[in-house]
């Protein structure tokens, strides 16, 4: 497993330039990529991996163009989606569907309303610490 904490910006954005949209840490394991930190907006896109997003204030958009506010979403693989508004402190996991099990083998849906899951953000969202503890204890993540 590779865990890399991304460095904080050395200074604020110059006048007239926006602050970084994404900033945080990343961890990669076989079939998974984890990201924690500031999740920024992203235009409509799709990827092979299924995606789990958790964060206060998320607004997602599906291919139907309708925005949906939620705190947690499970987006099936190969499903067009956009992050209209991200989260200041969120978690994102990209999971290879071949290694995900039944839970992530859901049909692609056009509306973001079907991606909402009941997973309130935990009080402490730093998955980086969890992954380090699991690695030290010899557990698979």
Contact map, one row per residue, 1 for C-alpha under 8 A:
111000000000000000000000001111000000000000000000000000000000000000000000000000000000000000000000000000000000000000000000000000000000000000000
111100000000000000000000001110000000000000000000000000000000000000000000000000000000000000000000000000000000000000000000000000000000000000000
111110000000000000000000111100000000000000000000000000000000000000000000000000000000000000000000000000000000000000000000000000010000000000000
011111000000000000000000111000000000000000000000000000000000000000000000000000000000000000000000000000000000000000000000000000000000000000000
001111100000000000000001110000000000000000000000000000000000000000000000000000000000000000000000000000000000000000000000000000000000000000000
000111110000000000000011110000000000000000000000000000000000000000000000000000000000000000000000000000000000000000000000000000000000000000000
000011111000000000000001000000000000000000000000000000000000000000000000000000000000000000000000000000000000000000000000000000000000000000000
000001111100000000000011000000000000000000000000000000000000000000000000000000000000000000000000000000000000000000000000000000000000000000000
000000111111000000000000000000000000000000000000000000000000000000000000000000000000000000000000000000000000000000000000000000000000000000000
000000011111000000000000000000000000000000000000000000000000000000000000000000000000000000000000000000000000000000000000000000000000000000000
000000001111100000000000000000000000000000000000000000000000000000000000000000000000000000000000000000000000000000000000000000000000000000000
000000001111110000100000000000000000000000000000000000000000000000000000000000000000000000000000000000000000000000000000000000000000000000000
000000000011111011110000000000000000000000000000000000000000000000000000000000000000000000000000000000000000000000000000000000000000000000000
000000000001111111000000000000000000000000000000000000000000000000000000000000000000000000000000000000000000000000000000000000000000000000000
000000000000111110000000000000000000000000000000000000000000000000000000000000000000000000000000000000000000000000000000000000000000000000000
000000000000011111000000000000000000000000000000000000000000000000000000000000000000000000000000000000000000000000000000000000000000000000000
000000000000111111100000000000000000000000000000000000000000000000000000000000000000000000000000000000000000000000000000000000000000000000000
000000000000110111111000000000000000000000000000000000000000000000000000000000000000000000000000000000000000000000000000000000000000000000000
000000000001100011111000000000000000000000000000000000000000000000000000000000000000000000000000000000000000000000000000000000000000000000000
000000000000100001111110000000000000000000000000000000000000000000000000000000000000000000000000000000000000000000000000000000000000000000000
000000000000000001111110000000000000011110000000000000000000000000000000000000000000000000000000000000000000000000000000000000000000000000000
000000000000000000011111000000000000111100000000000000000000000000000000000000000000000000000000000000000000000000000000000000000000000000000
000001010000000000011111100000000000111000000000000000000000000000000000000000000000000000000000000000000000000000000000000000000000000000000
000011110000000000000111110000000011110000000000000000000000000000000000000000000000000000000000000000000000000000000000000000000000000000000
001111000000000000000011111000000011100000000000000000000000000000000000000000000000000000000000000000000000000000000000000000010000000000000
001111000000000000000001111100001111000000000000000000000000000000000000000000000000000000000000000000000000000000000000000000010000000000000
111100000000000000000000111110001110000000000000000000000000000000000000000000000000000000000000000000000000000000000000000000010000000000000
111000000000000000000000011111011100000000000000000000000000000000000000000000000000000000000000000000000000000000000000000000000000000000000
110000000000000000000000001111111000000000000000000000000000000000000000000000000000000000000000000000000000000000000000000000000000000000001
100000000000000000000000000111110000000000000000000000000000000000000000000000000000000000000000000000000000000000000000000000000000000000000
000000000000000000000000000011111000000000000000000000000000000000000000000000000000000000000011001000000000000000000000000000000000000000000
000000000000000000000000000111111100000000000000000000000000000000000000000000000000000000001111000000000000000000000000000000000000000000000
000000000000000000000000011110111110000000000000000000000000000000000000000000000000000000001110000000000000000000000000000000000000000000000
000000000000000000000000011100011111000000000000000000000000000000000000000000000000000000111100000000000000000000000000000000000000000000000
000000000000000000000001111000001111100000000000000000000000000000000000000000000000000000111000000000000000000000000000000000000000000000000
000000000000000000000001110000000111111000000000000000000000000000000000000000000000000011110000000000000000000000000000000011110000000000000
000000000000000000000111100000000011111000000000000000000000000000000000000000000000000111100000000000000000000000000000000000000000000000000
000000000000000000001111000000000001111100000000000000000000000000000000000000000000011111000000000000000000000000000000000000000000000000000
000000000000000000001110000000000001111110000000000000000000000000000000000000000000011111100000000000000000000000000000000000000000000000000
000000000000000000001100000000000000011111000000000000000000000000000000000000000010111000000000000000000000000000000000000000000000000000000
000000000000000000001000000000000000001111100000000000000000000000000000000000000111110000000000000000000000000000000000000000000000000000000
000000000000000000000000000000000000000111111000000000000000000000000000000000000111000000000000000000000000000000000000000000000000000000000
000000000000000000000000000000000000000011111000000000000000000000000000000000001111000000000000000000000000000000000000000000000000000000000
000000000000000000000000000000000000000001111100000000000000111000000000000000011110000000000000000000000000000000000000000000000000000000000
000000000000000000000000000000000000000001111110000000000000000000000000000000111100000000000000000000000000000000000000000000000000000000000
000000000000000000000000000000000000000000011111000000000000000000000000000011111000000000000000000000000000000000000000000000000000000000000
000000000000000000000000000000000000000000001111110000000000000000000000000011110000000000000000000000000000000000000000000000000000000000000
000000000000000000000000000000000000000000000111110000000000000000000000000011000000000000000001100000000000000000000000000000000000000000000
000000000000000000000000000000000000000000000011111000000000000000000000000111000000000000000111100000000000000000000000000000000000000000000
000000000000000000000000000000000000000000000011111100000000000000000000011111000000000000000111100000010000000000000000000000000000000000000
000000000000000000000000000000000000000000000000111110000000000000000000111110000000000000011110000000000000000000000000000000000000000000000
000000000000000000000000000000000000000000000000011111000000000000000001111000000000000000111100000000000000000000000000000000000000000000000
000000000000000000000000000000000000000000000000001111100000000000000011110000000000000001111000000000000000000000000000000000000000000000000
000000000000000000000000000000000000000000000000000111110100000000000011100000000000000001110000000000000000000000000011100000000000000000000
000000000000000000000000000000000000000000000000000011111100000000000011000000000000011111100000000000000000000000000000100000000000000000000
000000000000000000000000000000000000000000000000000001111100000000000110000000000000001111000000000000000000000000000000100000000000000000000
000000000000000000000000000000000000000000000000000000111110000000001110000000000000111000000000000000000000000000000000000000000000000000000
000000000000000000000000000000000000000000000000000001111111000000001111000000000011111000000000000000000000000000000000000000000000000000000
000000000000000000000000000000000000000000000000000000001111100000111100000000000011110000000000000000000000000000000000000000000000000000000
000000000000000000000000000000000000000000000000000000000111110000111100000000001111100000000000000000000000000100000000000000000000000000000
000000000000000000000000000000000000000000010000000000000011111111110000000000001111000000000000000000000000001100000000000000000000000000000
000000000000000000000000000000000000000000010000000000000001111111100000000000011100000000000000000000000000111100000000000000000000000000000
000000000000000000000000000000000000000000010000000000000000111111000000000000011000000000000000000000000000011000000000000000000000000000000
000000000000000000000000000000000000000000000000000000000000111111000000000000000000000000000000000000000000011000000000000000000000000000000
000000000000000000000000000000000000000000000000000000000000111111100000000000000000000000000000000000000000001000000000000000000000000000000
000000000000000000000000000000000000000000000000000000000000111111110000000000000000000000000000000000000000001100000000000000000000000000000
000000000000000000000000000000000000000000000000000000000011110011111000000000000001000000000000000000000000000100000000000000000000000000000
000000000000000000000000000000000000000000000000000000000011100001111100000000000000000000000000000000000000000110000000000000000000000000000
000000000000000000000000000000000000000000000000000000001111000000111110000000000000000000000000000000000000000000000000000000000000000000000
000000000000000000000000000000000000000000000000000000011111000000011111100000000000000000000000000000000000000000010000000000000000000000000
000000000000000000000000000000000000000000000000000011111100000000001111100000000000000000000000000000000000000000010011100000000000000000000
000000000000000000000000000000000000000000000000000111100100000000000111110000000000000000000000000000000000000000011111100000000000000000000
000000000000000000000000000000000000000000000000001111000000000000000111111000000000000000000000000000000000000000111000000000000000000000000
000000000000000000000000000000000000000000000000011110000000000000000001111100000000000000000000000000010000000000111000000000000000000000000
000000000000000000000000000000000000000000000000011100000000000000000000111110100000000000000000000000000001000000100000000000000000000000000
000000000000000000000000000000000000000000000000111000000000000000000000011111100000000000000000000000011111100000100000000000000000000000000
000000000000000000000000000000000000000000000111111000000000000000000000001111100000000000000000100000011001000000000000000000000000000000000
000000000000000000000000000000000000000000000111110000000000000000000000000111110000000000000000000000000001000000000000000000000000000000000
000000000000000000000000000000000000000000001110000000000000000000000000001111111000000000000000000000000001110000000000000000000000000000000
000000000000000000000000000000000000000000011110000000000000011000000000000001111100000000000000000000000000010000000000000000000000000000000
000000000000000000000000000000000000000000111100000000000001111000000000000000111110000000000000000000000000000100000000000000000000000000000
000000000000000000000000000000000000000011111000000000000001110000000000000000011111000000000000000000000000000000000000000000000000000000000
000000000000000000000000000000000000000111110000000000000111100000000000000000001111110000000000000000000000000000000000000000000000000000000
000000000000000000000000000000000000000011100000000000000111100000100000000000000111110000000000000000000000000000000000000000000000000000000
000000000000000000000000000000000000000110000000000000001111000000000000000000000011111000000000000000000000000000000000000000000000000000000
000000000000000000000000000000000000011110000000000000101110000000000000000000000011111100000000000000000000000000000000000000000000000000000
000000000000000000000000000000000000011100000000000000111100000000000000000000000000111111000000000000000000000000000000000000000000000000000
000000000000000000000000000000000000111000000000000000110000000000000000000000000000011111000000000000000000000000000000000000000000000000000
000000000000000000000000000000000001111000000000000000110000000000000000000000000000001111100000000000000000000000000000000010000000000000000
000000000000000000000000000000000001111000000000000011110000000000000000000000000000001111110000000000000000000000000000000010000000000000000
000000000000000000000000000000000111101000000000000111100000000000000000000000000000000011111000000000000000000000000000000011100000000000000
000000000000000000000000000000000111000000000000001111000000000000000000000000000000000001111100000000000000000000000000000000000000000000000
000000000000000000000000000000011110000000000000001110000000000000000000000000000000000000111110000000000000000000000000000000000000000000000
000000000000000000000000000000011100000000000000111100000000000000000000000000000000000000011111000000000000000000000000000000000000000000000
000000000000000000000000000000111000000000000000111000000000000000000000000000000000000000001111101100000000000000000000000000000000000000000
000000000000000000000000000000110000000000000001110000000000000000000000000000000000000000000111111100000000000000000000000000000000000000000
000000000000000000000000000000000000000000000001110000000000000000000000000010000000000000000011111110011000000000000000000000000000000000000
000000000000000000000000000000000000000000000000000000000000000000000000000000000000000000000001111110000000000000000000000000000000000000000
000000000000000000000000000000100000000000000000000000000000000000000000000000000000000000000011111110000000000000000000000000000000000000000
000000000000000000000000000000000000000000000000000000000000000000000000000000000000000000000011111111111000000000000000000000000000000000000
000000000000000000000000000000000000000000000000000000000000000000000000000000000000000000000000111111111000000000000000000000000000000000000
000000000000000000000000000000000000000000000000000000000000000000000000000000000000000000000000000111111100000000000000000000000000000000000
000000000000000000000000000000000000000000000000000000000000000000000000000000000000000000000000000111111100000000000000000000000000000000000
000000000000000000000000000000000000000000000000010000000000000000000000010110000000000000000000100111111100000000000000000000000000000000000
000000000000000000000000000000000000000000000000000000000000000000000000000110000000000000000000100111111110000000000000000000000000000000000
000000000000000000000000000000000000000000000000000000000000000000000000000100000000000000000000000001111111000000000000000000000000000000000
000000000000000000000000000000000000000000000000000000000000000000000000000100000000000000000000000000001111100000000000000000000000000000000
000000000000000000000000000000000000000000000000000000000000000000000000001111100000000000000000000000000111110000000000000000000000000000000
000000000000000000000000000000000000000000000000000000000000010000000000000100100000000000000000000000000011111101100000000000000000000000000
000000000000000000000000000000000000000000000000000000000000011100000000000000110000000000000000000000000001111100000000000000000000000000000
000000000000000000000000000000000000000000000000000000000000111111000000000000000000000000000000000000000000111111100000000000000000000000000
000000000000000000000000000000000000000000000000000000000001110001110000000000001000000000000000000000000000111111110000000000000000000000000
000000000000000000000000000000000000000000000000000000000000000000010000000000000000000000000000000000000000001111110000000000000000000000000
000000000000000000000000000000000000000000000000000000000000000000000000000000000000000000000000000000000000101111110000000000000000000000000
000000000000000000000000000000000000000000000000000000000000000000000000111100000000000000000000000000000000101111111000000000000000000000000
000000000000000000000000000000000000000000000000000000000000000000000111110000000000000000000000000000000000000111111100000000000000000000000
000000000000000000000000000000000000000000000000000000000000000000000001110000000000000000000000000000000000000000111110000000000000000000000
000000000000000000000000000000000000000000000000000000000000000000000001000000000000000000000000000000000000000000011111000000000000000000000
000000000000000000000000000000000000000000000000000001000000000000000011000000000000000000000000000000000000000000001111100000000000000000000
000000000000000000000000000000000000000000000000000001000000000000000011000000000000000000000000000000000000000000000111110000000000000000000
000000000000000000000000000000000000000000000000000001110000000000000011000000000000000000000000000000000000000000000011111010000000000000000
000000000000000000000000000000000000000000000000000000000000000000000000000000000000000000000000000000000000000000000001111110000000000000000
000000000000000000000000000000000000000000000000000000000000000000000000000000000000000000000000000000000000000000000000111110000000000000000
000000000000000000000000000000000000000000000000000000000000000000000000000000000000000000000000000000000000000000000000011111000000000000000
000000000000000000000000000000000001000000000000000000000000000000000000000000000000000011100000000000000000000000000000111111100000000000000
000000000000000000000000000000000001000000000000000000000000000000000000000000000000000000100000000000000000000000000000000111111100000000000
000000000000000000000000000000000001000000000000000000000000000000000000000000000000000000100000000000000000000000000000000011111110000000000
001000000000000000000000111000000001000000000000000000000000000000000000000000000000000000000000000000000000000000000000000001111111000000000
000000000000000000000000000000000000000000000000000000000000000000000000000000000000000000000000000000000000000000000000000001111111100000000
000000000000000000000000000000000000000000000000000000000000000000000000000000000000000000000000000000000000000000000000000001111111110000000
000000000000000000000000000000000000000000000000000000000000000000000000000000000000000000000000000000000000000000000000000000111111111000001
000000000000000000000000000000000000000000000000000000000000000000000000000000000000000000000000000000000000000000000000000000011111111100000
000000000000000000000000000000000000000000000000000000000000000000000000000000000000000000000000000000000000000000000000000000001111111110000
000000000000000000000000000000000000000000000000000000000000000000000000000000000000000000000000000000000000000000000000000000000111111111111
000000000000000000000000000000000000000000000000000000000000000000000000000000000000000000000000000000000000000000000000000000000011111111111
000000000000000000000000000000000000000000000000000000000000000000000000000000000000000000000000000000000000000000000000000000000001111111100
000000000000000000000000000000000000000000000000000000000000000000000000000000000000000000000000000000000000000000000000000000000000111111100
000000000000000000000000000000000000000000000000000000000000000000000000000000000000000000000000000000000000000000000000000000000000011111110
000000000000000000000000000000000000000000000000000000000000000000000000000000000000000000000000000000000000000000000000000000000000011111111
000000000000000000000000000000000000000000000000000000000000000000000000000000000000000000000000000000000000000000000000000000000000011001111
000000000000000000000000000010000000000000000000000000000000000000000000000000000000000000000000000000000000000000000000000000000010011000111
